Amino acid sequence: MTDNRTTAEELIQRIVEDQVDYKYPGIGPGELTGPPYYDKKAEDPEAPLDKIVHDARSFRTKLEMGLTKHTMPQLKEEADKVRRRVSRGSFSAYEKRSEEQQFFNRPEAGADFSHWVCMAYWSAEEAVALILGKDPKRVNLINLDEYTTRVSPFIQRFKNLKELTDRAIEVGLMPGQITPESLVRWAAQTGIEVPDELQELATYTITENKDGLSETERTSLLKMILGMAVSKYGYHGDASRNTATGDNRGSIASDLEKIGIALDSDTIRAHLKEAWNKFGDIQKPK
């Protein structure tokens, strides 16, 4: 029940806050009154609000306008009714709704892959956002840490993937300045799913923009490389260890070095893994 000393203005505020939070749990108080979350300093007066934030603000305004016409007994009755409805609601449903409405899950947070694949390189944080299909300018650790207090499956996934990426860079599985090619290769080797559009654009960038080869030409070269590696060096892509891709005597890198060709074993390993993933089934022993 409401306190008899509560004023009409306080009751209206309480009802509005409960109603808005119940319907839009993923919209923070700051978003309801301040600039968009990505313009925290309010430096861009024309920065657009996300659609759901605009809807939440309109909902709040309509509630306030309607409640000002209520008498005090009506406000008390409405406040108690809202409290009962909120208390009966499923907490798990509330948490799910909150996660779906968070800024990182809104349509506006989606990545423009055609823009990002044109960049010379990505940072590890940008690469993680792109793997998850998000715009790195909006979905990054600063915003994730500052704007969400509840436990979020997405944020946990983002941070776990960031740790995997950092460690891959530390041991040389990926360069510090990540390219579309290196990201897609590493993701394939690690079993991490990449959005189809990013995969397609990255493949186009690799085959057309970087080495000047068409997909058909690249396919032929990969088959040749795989065939020679299997027949000459006993390469097997599913094996835990391959002497063919090491640095010791008898490896591909070692034999190339004998004739004056220096090629890093990691590069050899990456190309052979790509070839094996694409064509390994056609040469495996019957």
C-alpha positions as CSV (number, residue, x, y, z in Angstrom):
1,M,0.0,0.0,0.0
2,T,1.1,3.6,-0.5
3,D,2.0,6.0,2.3
4,N,-0.8,8.5,3.1
5,R,1.9,11.3,3.2
6,T,3.0,10.6,-0.4
7,T,2.2,13.5,-2.7
8,A,0.5,13.2,-6.1
9,E,3.7,14.2,-7.8
10,E,5.7,11.4,-6.0
11,L,3.0,8.9,-6.9
12,I,3.0,9.8,-10.5
13,Q,6.8,9.5,-10.6
14,R,6.7,6.1,-8.9
15,I,4.0,4.8,-11.3
16,V,5.9,6.0,-14.3
17,E,9.2,4.6,-13.2
18,D,7.7,1.2,-12.5
19,Q,5.7,1.1,-15.7
20,V,8.7,2.1,-17.9
21,D,11.1,-0.2,-16.2
22,Y,8.6,-3.1,-16.5
23,K,8.1,-2.5,-20.3
24,Y,11.6,-1.3,-21.2
25,P,14.0,-2.9,-18.7
26,G,16.9,-2.6,-21.1
27,I,16.7,1.2,-21.3
28,G,18.8,2.9,-18.6
29,P,17.7,6.0,-16.7
30,G,20.4,8.0,-18.4
31,E,19.0,7.1,-21.9
32,L,15.6,8.2,-20.9
33,T,16.7,11.8,-20.1
34,G,20.2,12.3,-21.6
35,P,21.9,12.0,-25.0
36,P,22.4,8.6,-26.8
37,Y,24.7,6.2,-24.9
38,Y,27.3,6.6,-27.7
39,D,27.3,10.4,-27.3
40,K,27.9,10.5,-23.6
41,K,29.5,14.0,-23.7
42,A,26.5,15.3,-25.6
43,E,28.8,16.6,-28.3
44,D,26.5,15.9,-31.2
45,P,23.1,17.6,-30.8
46,E,21.8,15.7,-33.8
47,A,22.9,12.3,-32.6
48,P,19.8,10.1,-33.2
49,L,18.2,8.0,-30.5
50,D,17.8,4.3,-31.0
51,K,14.2,3.5,-31.9
52,I,13.5,1.6,-28.7
53,V,14.8,4.6,-26.6
54,H,12.5,6.9,-28.6
55,D,9.6,4.6,-28.0
56,A,10.4,4.4,-24.2
57,R,10.5,8.2,-24.0
58,S,7.2,8.6,-25.8
59,F,5.6,6.0,-23.5
60,R,6.9,7.8,-20.4
61,T,5.5,11.1,-21.6
62,K,2.1,9.7,-22.4
63,L,1.9,8.1,-19.0
64,E,2.9,11.3,-17.2
65,M,0.3,13.3,-19.1
66,G,-2.5,10.8,-18.5
67,L,-1.7,10.5,-14.8
68,T,-1.8,14.2,-14.1
69,K,-5.6,14.0,-14.7
70,H,-6.1,11.4,-11.9
71,T,-7.3,12.2,-8.4
72,M,-5.2,11.2,-5.4
73,P,-7.3,8.1,-4.7
74,Q,-7.0,7.0,-8.3
75,L,-3.3,7.5,-8.2
76,K,-3.0,5.4,-5.1
77,E,-5.1,2.7,-6.6
78,E,-3.0,2.8,-9.8
79,A,0.3,2.7,-7.9
80,D,-0.8,-0.4,-5.9
81,K,-2.1,-2.1,-9.1
82,V,1.2,-1.5,-10.9
83,R,3.2,-2.8,-7.9
84,R,1.1,-6.0,-7.8
85,R,1.6,-6.6,-11.5
86,V,5.3,-6.1,-11.3
87,S,5.7,-8.4,-8.3
88,R,3.7,-11.1,-10.0
89,G,5.8,-10.9,-13.2
90,S,8.4,-13.6,-14.0
91,F,12.0,-12.4,-13.1
92,S,13.5,-14.6,-15.8
93,A,11.2,-13.1,-18.4
94,Y,12.2,-9.6,-17.2
95,E,15.9,-10.5,-17.5
96,K,15.4,-11.9,-21.0
97,R,13.6,-8.7,-22.0
98,S,16.3,-6.6,-20.5
99,E,19.0,-8.5,-22.4
100,E,17.1,-8.2,-25.7
101,Q,16.7,-4.4,-25.3
102,Q,20.3,-3.6,-24.3
103,F,22.1,-1.2,-26.7
104,F,24.3,-4.0,-28.0
105,N,21.3,-6.1,-29.1
106,R,19.4,-3.4,-30.9
107,P,19.2,-3.2,-34.7
108,E,21.2,0.0,-34.7
109,A,24.2,-1.9,-33.2
110,G,24.6,-4.2,-36.2
111,A,27.9,-4.0,-38.1
112,D,28.3,-2.5,-41.6
113,F,30.7,-5.2,-42.8
114,S,31.2,-3.6,-46.2
115,H,32.6,-0.6,-44.4
116,W,34.9,-2.5,-42.0
117,V,36.4,-4.9,-44.5
118,C,37.8,-1.9,-46.4
119,M,40.0,-0.9,-43.4
120,A,43.7,-1.8,-43.5
121,Y,43.4,-3.6,-40.2
122,W,41.3,-4.1,-37.0
123,S,42.2,-4.0,-33.3
124,A,41.5,-7.1,-31.3
125,E,38.5,-5.4,-29.8
126,E,37.1,-4.4,-33.2
127,A,37.6,-7.9,-34.5
128,V,35.7,-9.4,-31.6
129,A,32.8,-7.0,-32.2
130,L,32.7,-7.9,-35.9
131,I,32.7,-11.7,-35.2
132,L,29.7,-11.1,-33.1
133,G,28.1,-9.0,-35.8
134,K,28.3,-5.7,-34.0
135,D,29.5,-2.2,-34.8
136,P,32.8,-1.8,-33.0
137,K,32.2,1.9,-32.6
138,R,29.1,1.2,-30.5
139,V,29.8,-2.2,-29.0
140,N,33.1,-2.0,-27.2
141,L,34.5,-2.7,-23.7
142,I,34.0,0.9,-22.5
143,N,30.3,0.9,-23.4
144,L,29.8,-2.6,-22.2
145,D,31.4,-1.9,-18.8
146,E,29.7,1.4,-18.3
147,Y,26.1,0.8,-19.4
148,T,25.2,-2.6,-18.1
149,T,25.1,-3.7,-14.4
150,R,23.2,-7.0,-14.8
151,V,24.8,-10.3,-15.7
152,S,24.7,-10.5,-19.5
153,P,25.4,-13.6,-21.6
154,F,26.5,-11.4,-24.5
155,I,29.0,-9.4,-22.4
156,Q,30.4,-12.6,-21.0
157,R,30.8,-14.0,-24.6
158,F,32.4,-10.8,-25.8
159,K,35.0,-10.8,-23.0
160,N,35.7,-14.5,-23.4
161,L,36.3,-14.1,-27.1
162,K,38.4,-11.0,-26.5
163,E,40.7,-13.1,-24.2
164,L,41.0,-15.9,-26.9
165,T,41.9,-13.2,-29.5
166,D,44.5,-11.6,-27.3
167,R,46.2,-14.9,-26.6
168,A,46.1,-15.9,-30.3
169,I,48.0,-12.6,-31.0
170,E,50.4,-13.2,-28.2
171,V,51.5,-16.6,-29.6
172,G,51.6,-15.4,-33.2
173,L,48.5,-17.2,-34.5
174,M,47.2,-13.8,-35.6
175,P,49.0,-10.5,-36.2
176,G,48.5,-7.6,-33.8
177,Q,46.9,-5.6,-36.6
178,I,44.2,-8.1,-37.6
179,T,43.2,-8.3,-41.2
180,P,40.0,-9.9,-42.6
181,E,42.0,-12.8,-43.9
182,S,43.8,-13.5,-40.7
183,L,40.6,-13.3,-38.7
184,V,38.6,-15.6,-40.9
185,R,41.5,-18.2,-41.0
186,W,41.9,-18.1,-37.2
187,A,38.2,-18.4,-36.6
188,A,38.0,-21.4,-38.9
189,Q,40.9,-23.1,-37.2
190,T,39.4,-22.4,-33.8
191,G,35.9,-23.4,-34.6
192,I,34.5,-19.9,-34.0
193,E,31.5,-19.0,-36.2
194,V,31.8,-15.9,-38.3
195,P,28.7,-14.1,-39.8
196,D,28.1,-15.2,-43.4
197,E,28.3,-11.7,-44.8
198,L,31.7,-11.1,-43.1
199,Q,32.9,-14.4,-44.3
200,E,31.9,-13.6,-47.9
201,L,33.3,-10.1,-47.9
202,A,36.6,-11.2,-46.3
203,T,36.9,-14.0,-48.8
204,Y,36.4,-11.5,-51.6
205,T,39.0,-9.2,-50.1
206,I,41.5,-12.1,-49.9
207,T,41.0,-13.5,-53.4
208,E,40.4,-10.3,-55.4
209,N,41.8,-7.3,-53.6
210,K,44.9,-8.7,-52.0
211,D,46.6,-11.4,-54.1
212,G,44.8,-10.5,-57.4
213,L,43.5,-14.1,-57.8
214,S,40.0,-15.1,-58.6
215,E,38.3,-17.8,-56.5
216,T,38.9,-20.4,-59.2
217,E,42.6,-19.6,-59.4
218,R,43.0,-19.7,-55.7
219,T,41.1,-23.0,-55.5
220,S,43.5,-24.5,-58.1
221,L,46.6,-23.3,-56.1
222,L,45.2,-24.7,-52.8
223,K,44.6,-28.1,-54.4
224,M,48.1,-28.2,-55.8
225,I,49.6,-27.2,-52.5
226,L,47.6,-29.8,-50.6
227,G,48.3,-32.5,-53.1
228,M,52.1,-32.0,-52.9
229,A,52.1,-31.7,-49.1
230,V,50.2,-34.9,-48.8
231,S,52.1,-37.0,-51.3
232,K,55.6,-35.6,-50.6
233,Y,55.5,-34.8,-46.9
234,G,52.7,-37.0,-45.6
235,Y,50.7,-34.0,-44.4
236,H,47.4,-34.8,-42.6
237,G,45.2,-31.9,-41.5
238,D,43.5,-33.8,-38.7
239,A,46.7,-34.9,-37.1
240,S,47.8,-33.3,-33.8
241,R,51.3,-32.9,-35.1
242,N,52.7,-32.6,-38.7
243,T,56.4,-32.7,-39.5
244,A,55.5,-31.1,-42.8
245,T,54.6,-27.8,-41.2
246,G,57.3,-27.6,-38.6
247,D,60.8,-26.1,-38.8
248,N,62.9,-29.2,-38.5
249,R,64.7,-31.1,-41.3
250,G,62.3,-32.6,-43.8
251,S,59.7,-30.0,-43.3
252,I,58.3,-27.8,-46.1
253,A,59.9,-24.7,-44.6
254,S,63.3,-26.5,-44.3
255,D,63.3,-27.7,-47.9
256,L,62.3,-24.3,-49.2
257,E,65.1,-22.7,-47.3
258,K,67.6,-25.0,-49.0
259,I,66.8,-23.4,-52.4
260,G,66.7,-19.9,-51.0
261,I,63.0,-19.4,-50.4
262,A,62.2,-18.2,-46.9
263,L,58.7,-18.9,-45.8
264,D,57.4,-18.8,-42.3
265,S,56.1,-22.1,-41.0
266,D,53.0,-20.4,-39.5
267,T,52.2,-19.2,-43.0
268,I,52.6,-22.6,-44.5
269,R,50.5,-24.1,-41.7
270,A,47.7,-21.6,-42.2
271,H,47.5,-22.2,-46.0
272,L,47.6,-25.9,-45.7
273,K,44.9,-25.9,-43.0
274,E,42.7,-23.8,-45.3
275,A,43.3,-26.2,-48.2
276,W,42.6,-29.2,-45.9
277,N,39.4,-27.7,-44.6
278,K,38.2,-27.1,-48.1
279,F,39.5,-30.2,-50.0
280,G,40.9,-32.7,-47.5
281,D,37.9,-35.0,-48.1
282,I,38.8,-35.6,-51.7
283,Q,42.3,-37.0,-51.0
284,K,41.8,-39.0,-47.8
285,P,42.6,-42.7,-48.2
286,K,39.7,-44.8,-49.3
